[in-house]
């Protein structure tokens, strides 16, 4: 699929112009960053979803200074996280806030959302669950999703550091895009795969305990107390850091 086809195909699915533009931007940014499993192949995948409801809208159920709870209410997770991020940007916490979203799937490239918050001066930590795809390194049934974790830290130089790591050796998006096989969906790390498996299970249960049944997301947003990224860039002396192009 060419980039020019993205917006018309999303509109053909029933998404209105703002939502289609947001989704297209997400997929094209994934392509630019080399994360093709979260890129344009996801439009083909959306076209095959039997219960896609382009008109659904997420709702904020609880709004407190340090806590919010959202429900996707049938909206695709991309749009739920977009709404959550906008709410944090325009109503940032005085110090920190925990945000929990239920019925939030698929969520896409989590670094995309964390970066948006960091570009507006907020520290962000975000994780989200997905269908169980990772088994224990010693075998058995899948017990956890690939459960990515994204961390974004703003910087006075305008270049936030954004770390975004899936706990799988490959992502399910790589399978969708034809870049990997389902047999490669194992915890990353080779002989140390038990560490990625432990993180996947820990993140799974963290989200499950806070969001409840189904797939969810948990986000921490906070005001920074310091500006550590420029010093790290100087120390790195030109080495590519997480989130750099």
N, C-alpha and C positions, 0 to 999 in steps of 0.2 A: 504494500500500500504506500502511495506517495503521501508526503505531508499535506499536500493540497486536498487530498480526499478525506482527511480526518474530520474536519468540521462538517461537511455535507453528510457524511455517514452517521455522525452522532445526531445531527438534526433529524435525519431520516428515522432514527430510533425513537424520536419523540421528545428529546431534550430541547428545552427552550434555548434561545441564543446565548444568554449568559452561562448557563450550565454546560452547554456544548463547548463554548470557548474555554471554560475552565478545564474541562476534561481533556480537550485537545492540547492545551498548554502543558498539562501534566504529562501526557503521553509523549509529546515532542521533546519536553525537557529530559525525560528518561532516555529517549533516543540520543539526544546530544551528549548525555553523560555516559553512554555506552551500556545502559541498563535496559537492553532490548526486551527483556522479559516483562518489564513494566511499561513498554512503549506501545507502538501502534498495533502490535499483535493483540493487545487487550481489547481493541475495538471489535475484532473478529469474535473474541470470547464473549463480550457483552451482547453481541448479536445472537449468540446461542443460549443466553440465559433464559430459562422458561418463565421466571417470575419477575423480570425486569419491569420496574414501574418508574418511568422517567418523570412523572408528575409528583412523586412522593417528596415530602419535605421533612427534614429532621426537626426535632423539638427539644428545647431546653426545659427539662423537668424540674430541676433544682438550681437556684442561683443564690449562692452565699459568697461572702468575701473570699473565703479560702477553699471553696468547694463548689463544683458544678457537676450536674449529671444530665446527660443528653440521651435521647433515643433517636436512632436513625429513622424509625417509623416507616421502614420499607424503602427509604432512599438508598442509593448506592453509597458505600462507605466513603468514596472520594468526596461526595457532596456533604456528607456529615462532617468530615474532618475540615472541609473548607469553611463550613459554618462555625465550627468550634474555633478555628484559628482566627476568623474575623472577629468573633466575640471577645477573644483574649486581646487582640490588637487594640480594639476600640474600648475595651473595658479592662485594661491590664490590672493585675493585682498590685496592691501596695507593696507586698513582699513576695508572697508565693501562693500558688493555687493548684489544687489537684482537680483534674477534670476526668470524668469517667463517661464513656459512651458505650451504650449497648446497641445491639442490632446494627453493627457498624462493620460492613464488609461489602466489597473488597476495599482495602485502604491504600493500595498502590505503593509507591516509593515513599517511605515514611520520611526520608530526608527532605523531600520536597516541602512537606508541611512544617517540619522543624526549622528549616531554613527561613521560611516566611516569618516565623516568629522571631528568629534571631536577627533578621534584617530590620525588624522593628524594635530591636534593643532588648529582647527577652531571651533568657536562657530557657531551653526547652529539652525535655526528655519525653520520648514517645515510644510506646510499644503497642502491638496489636496482634490478635490471634487470628488463626485461619484453620481450615480443616486439618485434622491430624494427618501428618505425612511423615514424621520422623519416628522411627523405631529406636529402641535401645541399641547401642552399638553391638551388643551380643545377639541381637535378633529379637523376634517377637512382633506383635502388632504395632502399628503406628500409635504413639501415645501423645504426641504434641505437634503443633503446627511448626512451621519454620520460624515463626514468631520473631520478626526483626526488632531491632532496638536502634533508635536514632537519637543522637545527642547533638544539639546545636548550641554554640556559644557565640554571642555577638562580639564584634571587635570594632575598636575606634578607627581602624583602617578601612572599614567597610567590607571586609572579607571574613564573614563568620566561618568558624571551623564547624564542619558538619560531618559527624561519623554516623554511618548507616550500615548496619551489619545484620544479615540474616543468619540464623543458626544452622541453616542447611548448607551442604557442600554446593548445591545449586538451589535455585528457587523454583517454585511451581511455575512461575512466569517463564522461566527458561524452558520448561517442558512445553508450555503453551506455544512459545515462539519457535519450537523445534530445535532449540539449542542444546537440549539435554534430554535424557531418558528418565522415566520415573524411577528406574533402578538406581539412579544417581542421587535421589532424594534421601540422603543420609546426613547425620550431623557432620559438620566440617571438623577437620583436625586430624584425620588419619588415626594414628595410634593414640592420639589425645582426644578422640571424638567424644569421650565421656564428659569433657568439659563443656562442649557445645550442647550436648544433650541435657546436661544439668541446667544450663542457662535456658534452654528451650522449655523445659518442664517448669522451672521457676517462674518464667515470664507467663507461661500458660496459666498456672495456678494463681498468680498475682492478678491477672486480668479476670479470670473466672470468678475469683472471690469478690472482686469489686463490681464487675459488670453483670454477673449472673449468667444464666444460660445463653447459649448462642455465641456468636463472635463479637468481640468488643475491642475497645482501645482504652488505654490509660495514658494520660498526659500530665506532666508536671511543668508548670511555667513559673518563672521566678525573675525578679529584678536582679541583675548582676551587682555585686558589691566591689568588683575589681575588673580589670581589663587585661587578662593574661595572654590573649592570642598574639598580639604583636611581638611580645618577647619570645614566644615559642617560634614564630616565623623567623626571627633573627637567629635564634639558636639552630633552627633547621637549615639555615644557609642555602635556601633554594630547593630543598627536598620537597617533593609534593606531599602536602598534608591532606587529611581526609576532607573531602568535599571540594577540593580544588579541581579546576578543569585541567 
